[in-house]
Amino acid sequence: MTKKTTPTLYCSAEDVIKLTGVKLEHYGYKIKQGDSKKQQEDKQKKFDKLLKNYIKTATSMIDKYTKNSFKPSEIPDTVTLVCSLIVSNIIAYASVRREVPVRKKDDWSQDIVKVEIFPDELKEMLDDYVKKEETGKRTGSIFAITGD
């Protein structure tokens, strides 16, 4: 039997919640007065799963950009912060998509809000962690032995 490994995540739901202030209610998981304990737990699980999926996406984006994969015990604070910021941008993007009304025909009075999920500023924060491509060049001398 193969052992299932848990993927390394570069930030936690707690990191994201502290940074963004996002709550269950923002995603329609509001716990109501009459909800049973099971209903409350189900709503919390759905919210946690949503945040975990966002964190997996952010982690994957960081891995792809840096061409690097960090071990759980070696995740730099900067990488954790960038992960949290990417997730906060995903949350902002989702909020904008939910809140901005659909544009009506010939109504150009509404501004479109642009949200970048992984802007250059965050990529710059990761530049120290980008693995450089190996060129395949070797250093040193090559000697040839000939019969002359």
N, C-alpha and C positions, 0 to 999 in steps of 0.2 A: 504494500500500500504506500502510495506517495504522500509525503507530508505536505500539506497546503501551507504555503508561506504567506504571511501578511505583508502586503507591500509597505515600504517605508513612505510615510507621509511627512512632509517638511513643516507642516504647521498643524495645529489642532483646532477643533471647533471652538474651544475656549479662547484661543488666540484671536480667532475671527470675531467672535462675539464681543470680546473686549475692545477690539479695534472699531467695529462697525455699529455695535449696539443692536444688531439684528435680533429679532425675537420671533417666537412661534407665530404670533399674530400677523406678522408681515407676510406670512405664507399661507394664511388661512387655517392655521392649526390652533386657533385660540381655544384655550381650556375654559369651558363654561362651568357655571355653578353646579349644574346637574350631571356633569360628566362623571362616569364611574372611574374608579382607579385604572381599570384596563383601558378605557377610552383615553384617559390622560397619558398613560404610558405609550399607547399607540401613536398619538399625536407627537409626543416627544421623540419616539423612534423614527417617525417619518421625517421630522425636522433634522434630526441627527444624521440620517442617511443622506438627505439632500446636501447638507454641509460637507459630509464626507466625500460625496461625489464631486463637489466643487473643489475640494482640497486635492483629490486624486487628479483632477484636470490640471490644477495649478502645478502640482508636483511634476506631472508629465511635461508640462510646458517648460519648466525649469530644467529638467533632465535633457530635453531636446535642445534647448538653447545652449546649455553649458557642455553638452556631450559628456556629462558626468552624472554619476549616481552616488549619492551620499549614504553612508551607513548610518543607522539610527543614532549611534553614539558620537558621530562626527559631523552632525549638521550644524554649519555655522549660523550664528544669530542673524546674520544678514540674509541668508537663504530663508530662514523662518519668517523674517519680516517681509521679504518679497513674496513669499507664498501667501501670507496673510493679506497683503495688498492686492495681489492678483484675485484672490477670492472676494475681497471687498469690491473690486471692480466688476466681477461677475455678478455680484449681488446688486450693485448699482445699475448695471446693464439690464438685469431682469426687472428691476423696479421701474426703470424708465420705460421699458417695453410694456409693462402692465399699466402704467399711469398715463402715458401720453396717448391721447385719443387718436383714433384713425383720422387721417387727413381727409377732408371732404373735397369733392371735385371743385377745382378752381378756387380753393381757399388756401392761400399761401401766407396767411397771417401767423401761422404757428411756426415756431422755430424747432428744428430737429436737434435734439441733444445728442452729442456724440460722446460715447464712452469707449475709451480704449482699454482693453482688458490687460494687455501686456505692453505698455508704452516703453519707449526708448529709455526713459529715466530709470525704470526698473531693470532693464537689461544692463544698463551701465553699472548698477549696483552689483550685478553678478559677474562683471567682467573679470574679476580676480579669480573666479572659479571655473572659467571656461577652459576646458582641456584643449591644448593646442594639437593640431594635426601633426603627426610625425611625417617627415619628408622622405624618409627612407635613405637619406644620405648617410654614408659612413665616414667617419674621420679616420685618419691614419694613412699609412703608405701601403702601396701594393708592390710587392717584390716579385719579379719573374726570374726564374732560374733558367738560363739557356745553356746550351752546350758549347758556346763560344769561349 
